[in-house]
Amino acid sequence: MFLTGEERWKVIRLHVEDQIPLAALARETGISTRTLQRWRRATPLSARSSRH
């Protein structure tokens, strides 16, 4: 499975903005918790607050 940056943000946004735990996202999406942790860490802080 390959996701674009925008698709990754759609998943990570649920954690960053809606406070959904990464473990819950991992179960719902089938993406490993470790991968979600990497994506979150790779998301610049400015993008976290400016994207909608």
C-alpha positions as a Markdown table, in Angstrom:
| # | Residue | x | y | z |
|---|---|---|---|---|
| 1 | Met | 0.0 | 0.0 | 0.0 |
| 2 | Phe | 1.4 | 3.4 | -1.0 |
| 3 | Leu | -0.2 | 6.6 | 0.3 |
| 4 | Thr | 0.5 | 10.1 | -0.9 |
| 5 | Gly | 1.5 | 12.8 | 1.7 |
| 6 | Glu | -2.0 | 14.1 | 1.5 |
| 7 | Glu | -3.5 | 10.7 | 2.2 |
| 8 | Arg | -1.1 | 10.2 | 5.1 |
| 9 | Trp | -2.1 | 13.6 | 6.6 |
| 10 | Lys | -5.8 | 12.6 | 6.4 |
| 11 | Val | -5.0 | 9.7 | 8.7 |
| 12 | Ile | -2.6 | 11.5 | 11.0 |
| 13 | Arg | -4.9 | 14.5 | 11.3 |
| 14 | Leu | -7.3 | 12.3 | 13.2 |
| 15 | His | -4.7 | 11.8 | 15.8 |
| 16 | Val | -3.3 | 15.4 | 15.8 |
| 17 | Glu | -6.6 | 17.3 | 15.6 |
| 18 | Asp | -9.2 | 14.9 | 17.0 |
| 19 | Gln | -6.9 | 13.2 | 19.6 |
| 20 | Ile | -7.7 | 9.7 | 18.4 |
| 21 | Pro | -5.0 | 7.3 | 19.8 |
| 22 | Leu | -2.6 | 5.9 | 17.2 |
| 23 | Ala | -3.4 | 2.4 | 18.4 |
| 24 | Ala | -7.1 | 2.9 | 17.5 |
| 25 | Leu | -6.1 | 4.3 | 14.1 |
| 26 | Ala | -3.8 | 1.4 | 13.5 |
| 27 | Arg | -6.7 | -1.1 | 14.2 |
| 28 | Glu | -9.1 | 0.9 | 12.0 |
| 29 | Thr | -6.8 | 1.5 | 9.1 |
| 30 | Gly | -4.6 | -1.6 | 9.1 |
| 31 | Ile | -1.5 | 0.6 | 9.2 |
| 32 | Ser | 1.0 | -0.4 | 11.9 |
| 33 | Thr | 1.3 | 1.7 | 15.0 |
| 34 | Arg | 5.0 | 2.1 | 14.3 |
| 35 | Thr | 4.3 | 3.5 | 10.8 |
| 36 | Leu | 1.8 | 5.9 | 12.2 |
| 37 | Gln | 4.4 | 7.1 | 14.8 |
| 38 | Arg | 6.9 | 7.7 | 12.0 |
| 39 | Trp | 4.3 | 9.7 | 10.0 |
| 40 | Arg | 3.4 | 11.8 | 13.0 |
| 41 | Arg | 7.0 | 12.5 | 13.7 |
| 42 | Ala | 7.6 | 13.5 | 10.1 |
| 43 | Thr | 4.7 | 15.9 | 10.0 |
| 44 | Pro | 6.1 | 19.5 | 10.6 |
| 45 | Leu | 4.6 | 21.3 | 13.5 |
| 46 | Ser | 3.6 | 24.2 | 11.2 |
| 47 | Ala | 1.7 | 21.8 | 9.0 |
| 48 | Arg | -0.1 | 20.3 | 12.0 |
| 49 | Ser | -1.6 | 23.6 | 13.0 |
| 50 | Ser | -2.2 | 25.1 | 9.5 |
| 51 | Arg | -3.8 | 22.3 | 7.5 |
| 52 | His | -7.5 | 21.9 | 7.5 |
